[in-house]
């Protein structure tokens, strides 16, 4: 890239910080949540020197304080495709396909995020982006009315569209253009108290599904939550009421473990906000909330299959009365999932970053396989660190959505996933997240072995 251009990583960093500042102004409880998470993380690191050292050694500590993910929902394929181009300016690419209709929520989704190690270390900001599946609205008249309402709006300002096109044409943006782009792009995600529909239309959309009303009734895809990363989500869940925040009933995802896996999430309940409808009638809308996440190691296809099997097993149990009982049930079921990094690595259940240990010498075997790799680790020539899971879990995402939509779930939305249609609407293929982790692991191993080989 031309040296005169600002890097996509820097633009993403500027944008994520600007969005966080905007959301703190719009939803003051989010600022309270950030302070709580910062306090919990400080306590965890003070009590666990080994964890602090591990995070610092893997460059995870620096990104912890800036780590966020956001979530938005769009209504039309054209909107999704345009946002793909917007996020590309920030070095964010569509990773993974999530079918939430199977869980009773009429959307399918992807996560726009950075994909390489350096970009993730710089700022791992990601946006979970959902497209409304209008075809799942059975009422033909309502479906076409929603489509017509959405077709009248323009979610990205002309200035932002011009800067996106300029970036695509010249391969980057200079400092002035980058700053202008961040401010123009931010307008897409602002909250607007004025609905674009009258009260009667809103009520019909709301009756079909609250999420449909949220997507269709406003001028743009307002950010519906931002999520800081914590090192102890159980502590955050427990302490939220003490700072005036009402948490959702249960933490989504796997149970608490010595070696965290994948993703655990919780949230505070969505705010009831005053809005004015297009016919000047006052009303209320509930959609925006705050979320917290704790990230663990990324799982291989084998590890994910075991996770899905155990999660399905846990869902057959009677509903737990509260979060403590829910976590106890999960912990019992997940005893079948190994809980130490060495076993996770040896059994091929999780992904790891490999590094050559400084000032060590080792004879490299003619062929590298699982046994010879373990031998190099045991000799102290190779070290490995868990690879953080950067993506999402469809069941957990649906659980977060439903808890902030009044627990609403529509079984008739349970349909077959349609990744091919989603990719046509997106205008690109989504990246397979498992393949991406495997590539990153192999690249780290190849680099480490090259370093060791150069010492022989």
N, C-alpha and C positions, 0 to 999 in steps of 0.2 A: 504494500500500500504506500501511496505517496506520503512522504514525511510531513507534508503540509496538512494532511488529514488527521482528524482525531480518531483514535482506534475505536472499534465497535465496543470493546470492553469498557473504555472510558465513558462512552455515551450511555451504555447500560448502567454503569455505576451512577452517573449523574441522574438518569431517569429514575432508578429505584429509590434514590434518596429523596428526589423531588416528590415522587408518589407517596412515600412514607410521610413526608412533611404535610402534604395535602390531606392525607387520610387522617392524620392526627388532628388537623383543624376540623375536618368534617365529622369525625367520630372521636370525641375526646377520650372515651374509654379505651381506645386503642393505645393512646399515649400512656395511660395507666398500666395497660397490659405490657407494653414495652419495658416499663420500669420494673414491673414484677418479674418478668423473664430475666432481665439483667441482674436483679438481685439474686434470683435462684441460681443462675449460672455462676455468679461470683461465689456463692456458698459452696456449690459443688466443686469448683476448681480449688477452693481453699481447703476443702476436706479430702480431696483425692489428688495428691501430687502426681501419681502415676498417670492418671487421665490427662492432667494438665501437660505433662511432658509429652505424652503420646500425641495430643492435639497440636502441640507446638512443633514437634518433629515432622508432622505430616502437613504442616501449613494450614491445618484446620482451625486453629485458634484465631488467626487473623480474620477469617471470613465469618466467624460465628456472630460477631456484633453487627455485620451488615446483611446477614442472610435473611431473606424474605421470600415468600411467594405470595402472589396475588391470584385472584380468580375473577373471571368475567364471563358473561354469557351474551352471545350475539344471535340475531334472528335469521339472517339470510346468508347463503353461500358467498355472495359478493362481499359481505362484511367480513366473513372469515378469511377470504383470500386477501383482502386489503390489509387486514391485521397481520397476516403472514409476512407481507412485504414490509410493514412497519417494524415488526419485531426483528426482521433480518437486518435492518439498519443497526440494531443493538447487538448483533451477533447471537440472536436467539432463534433456535430452529425447532420445528415440530417433532417431538419425541413421544412415541407411544400413542395407542388408540384406546380409548375408554368408552365402553358402552354402558351408560347409566340407565338407559331405558329398561334394561333387565332388572334393575332395582326399583323400578317404578317412577323414574325421573325422566321426562321426555327430552333428553339431550344426549349427544355423544361428543367426545372431547379429545383434546390433545394437550400437551404441555410444551409451551415455547420456552426454551432454555438454552444456555451455552452447553457445548458438548465436549470440548477438549479440556485437558487438565489445567493448563494455564488460565484459560478463560474462567473455569470454575473457581480457581483459587482467587482470581481477581474480584469476581462478584458473581455468585451463583444464582442471581435473581431469576425467578421462573414465574410464568403466568399460566395457570390452568384455564384453558379456554374452551368453552362449551358452545356448541351450535344447537339451537332449538330444532327439534325434528317436527316440523309442521305437519308432516304426513301422518303423525300419530294422533292428531286432533281429528276425532271421528266426525264431528259436526262440520259438514262441508262448508256451510255458510260462515261459521266462525273461523274456520281455517283460512278461507279466502279473504275474510275481513282482516285477519291478523297479517296475512301476507301483504295486503294492500297498504295497511298502516305502516308496516316496516319499510315498504318500498319508497315511502315519502321522505324518509329521514336520510341524513348523511352523517355518519358517525365520525368521520375523519375530516378535519377542516381542510379547505383548499390549500392553505399554507403548508400544512403537514404533508398533504399529498404531493405538492410540488417539491418539497425537500426529499421525500422518499424517492421520487423520480430522479432528482438530481443525484442522489447517492448512488442509485442503480446505474446511472449513465456514466458518472465519473469515477465510481469506485470508492467513494467516501465523502465525508463532509469536513469542511474546515471548522475552526473553533467557533466562529460566529454562527455558521449554519447549524452546527451541532447544538449550540445553546438554544437557538431558535426552534430546532426540531424538538428538543426535550419539552419546551414550554407548549408548543403546538400539539404535540402528541398527548401531553397531560390532559388537554381539554377533552379528549375522547373518553376519559375515564372519570370525569367529574360527576358528582351527584347534582341532580336538578330537582328542585322541589315542585316544578310544574310538570304535570303529566301531559302527554300529547293526545290523550283520549278523554272522552267525557265519562262521567261516573257510571252510566249504564253499561258502556262498553267495557270499562275496567271490571265491573262486577261479573260480566259474562266470561271474560278471560280468567278472572280469579276463580270462578266456579269450576272452570275446566281444570285449572291447576295454578297455584299461586306463582310458580316459576314462570309460567307463560305470561301472566300479567306483568311480572317484573321485567321480562325481556321486551315485551311489545309496547308497554305503556309509556316509555320514556324515550328521550331523544338520543340516548347513547348507552353503551354498555358500562355503566358506572361500576367501579371496582366494588365488589360485594364483600370482600374481606382481604386483609393482609395478614401475613402469618410470620411471626418471628420464630426462630429455632431455639429450643431449650435443651439443656442437658438432663433435665429431670421433670418430665411432664406430670408425674404423680404429685410432686411438690407444688407445681403451678396449679394443678386442679384443686388441690387441698387449700391453697392460700388465696385463690380468687375471691371467695366470699369476704375475706378479711379486708379487701381493698374495694369492696362494693361492686364486684362483678359476679354475675349469676352464671355459673358454668353449665354446659350441657350435662345430661345425666351420666353418660359413660364416656370413657376414653376409647376411641376407635383404634383398631389395629391389633398387633400382637400384644402379649402381656409384658410386664416388666421382666427384664432378664439381666444377667451379668453381662452378656454380650448382646446388645440391642440389634435387632434385625429390622430391615425395611423402614417402616414409618408408623409412628403413633401420633394421633391427632385428637385435640379437643377444641372447644370454642366457647365463647360466651354467646348468650342468646341474642337473636337479631333485635335491633332497635325498632320501635314503632315510631315512624317519622311522619310529621304533618306534610301533606302535599295539597296542591290545588289542581283540580281537574280542568280539562279544556272548556267545560261549561261553567267555570268559575265556582264550582262546588268544592268546599273544603272536605278533606278526608285524611286517611292514614294509610301508610304502606309499610310493610315489614320485609326487609330483605338483607340489610347490611349488618355484618357482625364482625367479631374478632376471633381469630383462630390461633392456636399454638401447635407446634409440631416438634417431635423428637425423632431424629433420623439415626438409623443404624446401618449395618453393613448391607450392601446389595447382594441379592441371592442369585445363584445360577438357575438355569432352567430346572435342574434337579431339586435345588433348594426351594424354588418357588412352588414346584409341584407338591412338595411335602408341606409347605406352608398352607397352600390352598386346601389340601386334604384335611389338615388339622383344623383349619378355620371352618370348613364345612361340617366337620365333626362337632365342633363347639356350638354351631348354630342349631344343632338338633337337640341341645339341652333346653330345659325349661328356662324361660326368661328370668334373669337375675333381678333381685329386688332393688339393687343399687350398684354403684360402680365398684365398691369393694367386693361384693359377691360376684359381679361380672368378671373382675380381674382374677379372682380365685378360681372360677370355673375355667377361664382361659389358661391359667398357669397349670392347672391339673392336666388339661389336654395337651399343652405344649411341652410337657415333660419329655415327649417323644422327639423333640427337636433339640439336637446337641447345643450346648450352651457354653462352649469354649472355642476360641478362634482356631486353635490347632486342629480340632476335630472338624470344624466347619471347612477348613482348608483341605485337610487330607481326604475328606469324603466328597469334595467337590460341590459343596453346598453354597459357598459364598465366594465373592470376588475379592482379590487383594491387589494392592500395589507392591511391587518388589523393588528393592534397592540393594546395590552392592554395599556391604559394610566397609567403611573406610579402613585403610591400613590392614587389610586382610588378604591373604593369598590362598587360593584353592585350585586344585587340578580339576579342570572342567572335563566331565565325562564326554565320550564320543557322542552319546545320545542323551538328550534331556527328556526324562519322563518323570512321572510322579515320584518314583523311588529316589532317583538321583537328585531331584529338586529338594526333597526332604533332607537328603544327606547334606546338601549345601547349606540348608537352614540350620541343621544340627551342628555343622562345623562352625557356624557363626559367620559364614561368608556372605550369606544372603539374609536380609531382613524383610519382613512384610508387614503392611498395615492394612486394616480393613478398608475397603473401598466404600465410601458413603453412598447410600441410595439417594439418587437425585430426583426420583420420580414419584408416582402416586399409586394408590390402591383403589380400584373402582368401588369395592364394597365400603371402604372407609369414606371415600368422597361422597357416595350416595348417603351414607349415614350422617355426615356433616350437613349436606344439603337438606335432608329430611328433618333434622332436628331444628333447622332454622326456617322450615316451611310448615311449622305446626305439626310435624310428624306425618305429613301427607304422603301417601304412596298409592299409586294407581296400578293395579295388577295388569290392566289391559294394555299398559305401555310395555310390558315385558315382551320383547320381540327379538328377532334375530339381529345380531350386530351387523352393521353395514359399513365396514371400514372402506370398502371400495368406493361407495358413494361419498363418504366423508372426504376421502383423498381427492375425488373429482371436485368437490366443493372447495376444498382447501387450495387446489391448484398445484399440489405436490404430494409426494409420498411421505408418510411419517417415518421417522427413524425407529428401527427396532431397538428398544432399550437394552434387552439382554445381549444382543450382538454388539452394541456400543460398549457395554461393560467388559465384554470378552476382549474386544479390540484394545481397550485401554489397559487391561491386565496384561495381555500379551506384549504390548508395546513396552510396558514397564519392565517385564521380564527380559525381553530382548535387550533393552538398554543395560540392565543390570548385568546380564551375562557378558555383554560386550565389554563392560568395564572390568569384570573379573578376568575375562580372556586377555585383555590388554596388560594385565599385571603378571601373567604367567611368563 
